Structures are given as C-alpha cells and as structure tokens.
Amino acid sequence: MKTRVKWVEDVCFMAEADSGHAVIMDGAPAIGGRNLGPRPMELLLMGTGGCTSVDVILILKKSRQAVTACEVSIEAERADDHPKVFTKIHMHFTVRGTGLKPEVVERAIKLSAEKYCSASIIMGKTAVITHDFEIIEDASDPIG
C-alpha cells in the first residue's frame, strides 16, 4: 500500500492513495489553514470508523442478518501534551434491520475490534476503546 501527500499551500495538503482516490487535508485557521478539508487526526478517526463498519456489515451479512443500515458515531479524547495521541475512543453503533439478533450484532462489533479492524487495533495501542450499540427495527411493510 502506498500514498502520496503533497503540500498545496499554507497547511493544506492533498493525499492520494495508490487506488487513485484523493482527499484534501487542511489545518484550522488558528494555525494558518483555510478549513478546506478535515484535519489529519480527524481522518484517522474517520478511517477507523470506516474500517470497523466494513467489518461489522460483512460479519452481519455472513451471519444472515437482515441489516439495512449501519452508522458509527465516534467520540475521542487526545493527550494534552505532544504527541497528542488519542487516549480514549468511544464507538456507538446504530444498526438497522429486520429481526437483528443483539448477540450477533455484539459479536460482529467484538470481532471487528479484536481481530479484523487493523485501524482499531492500531488506535488501541494508545487509546482505551469502548463500544456500545443500539438496534433499530425496520418498520414492517403494512401491505406485504
């Protein structure tokens, strides 16, 4: 895996992955940024959320769960001093579907956190990561 990060101006950078996709990162105005994109540390959290969500969806589908949506809200705290690593991360999953079994959802989240999500495992080297979830039952079709 490769990526290239190129300075655009001030504290704005363009990152391009070897897949060909690109993203703009920018700093806060307080350090000379123009707020043109997420901060690099925000991207770490976003990537972690994406990584674990992929796992959870794939595990739920393999477990024959009728999942229709999955969202993870992440709150994180960072160290006060440099390096300002993440010290606490909490992930709240909202999973929607029909007849989802709580124990299967819980197992999917646990498998992602402990075995499959490389990003979560890396972040767990400096942060205490906690998880919880809620299940929203899709409304049944009144016609069918």
Buried (B, 14 or more C-beta within 10 A) or exposed (E): EEEEEEEBEBBBBBBBEEEEEEBEBBBEEEEEBBEBBBBBBEBBBBBBBEBBBBBBBBBBEEBEBEBEEBEBEBEBEBEEEEEEBBEBBBBBBEBBBEEBBEEBBBBBBEBBBEEBBEBBBBBBEBBEBEBEBEBEEBEEEEEE
